[in-house]
Amino acid sequence: MSLVEAVVVPSPPLLVPEIAGGSAPADAGLRAAVRSAVAELLAGAGHVVVVGAAAATGPVDGSWDWRPFGVARRGPGNGPLPLALAMGAWLLDDLDPGRGRDLFGVATSEEPESCARLGAELVRDRDVRLLVVGDGTARRSEAAPGHLDPRAAAYDGQAEQALADADPGHLLGLSAALGRELLAAGRAPWQVLAGAAAGQRFHGDVRWSGAPYGVAYLVVRWTAA
C-alpha cells in the first residue's frame, strides 16, 4: 500500500476564528490556505492519518478543546489532545465530520531515521492520506516565543525547499538537534512524511509561507507526480 496524498499545515490556535478574535482578518489568507488544502486532501478516498508533535510517539486518542483559549467549544472524545493533533482533528471535524481518521503523535526526541521508519509503517498496510501538522522554527524574530536566532531563517528555508520539491531525502537531512534548538515542532512530523513517501514520486505545491509572529508557518500539498 502507499501514501496517496499529503498536506502540511501549521498549528497556531489563530486558525480558529473565535480564538483569533479581533485579529482574525489579519490571518485570513493563512486560514483560507489551510482550509483549502485540507479540503482537497479530503476530496479523495483513502484513510486519513493526522501526524503531529506530541509528548510521546504513538497513536493518540482524545479531543480538541478550545476552552483553555477562552472559547467554550470542544470536540467529541475524552481528554485533550496535543495542540498539533487537536488542530488536525478540529479541521477534519469542521470540514468532513464523518471522515474516519487516526491520530499519531511524534516526539521531538525522535531522530530522522526513526521518523522515516514510523512513516513507512503508517502506509505499510493501507492507502493513506496524511495530514501533517507542525510549525517551523519559533525563533524568527525578537518577538518570537524563542526570541531571534540567526540560524532559523536558513533552517526554515531548507525545510520549505524540501517540501516544495517533495524530496524525502532532503527532508530527512534536516538536523534534529538544530531543530530542537530552534523550536521547530514540525521537523519530526515532516520526517515521518518523508518516510511515508519513500520510493514514490510527488509534486509539491507551496500554498502559503511566512513567519508573521516569529514562527514559521507552511501550507504545502503533495500530490502524485
JOKAHU-V67368 format. One record per backbone hydrogen bond with DSSP energy under -1.0 kcal/mol. NH is the residue of the N-H (numbers start at 0). CO is the residue of the C=O. If there is no record, write none. Layout:
# JOKAHU-V67368
[[NH,CO] [NH,CO]]
This chain:
# JOKAHU-V67368
[[3,127] [5,221] [6,129] [7,219] [8,131] [14,11] [15,12] [18,15] [19,15] [20,16] [22,19] [23,20] [25,22] [26,23] [27,24] [30,26] [31,27] [32,28] [33,29] [34,30] [35,31] [36,32] [37,33] [38,34] [39,35] [40,36] [41,37] [46,126] [48,128] [49,101] [50,130] [51,103] [53,105] [57,104] [59,102] [62,78] [65,72] [68,65] [69,66] [70,65] [72,70] [74,63] [80,62] [85,81] [86,82] [87,83] [88,84] [89,85] [90,86] [91,87] [92,88] [93,89] [94,90] [95,91] [98,95] [101,47] [103,49] [104,57] [105,51] [109,106] [114,110] [115,111] [116,112] [117,113] [118,114] [119,115] [120,116] [121,117] [127,1] [128,46] [129,4] [130,48] [131,6] [132,50] [133,8] [135,215] [137,181] [139,213] [143,140] [145,137] [146,143] [148,138] [151,148] [154,150] [155,151] [156,152] [157,153] [158,154] [159,155] [160,156] [161,157] [162,158] [163,159] [164,160] [166,161] [170,166] [171,167] [173,170] [178,174] [179,175] [180,176] [181,177] [183,178] [184,182] [185,134] [186,183] [189,185] [190,186] [191,187] [192,188] [193,189] [194,190] [195,191] [196,192] [199,196] [202,222] [204,220] [206,218] [207,218] [209,216] [213,210] [215,136] [216,209] [218,207] [219,7] [220,204] [221,5] [222,202] [224,200]]
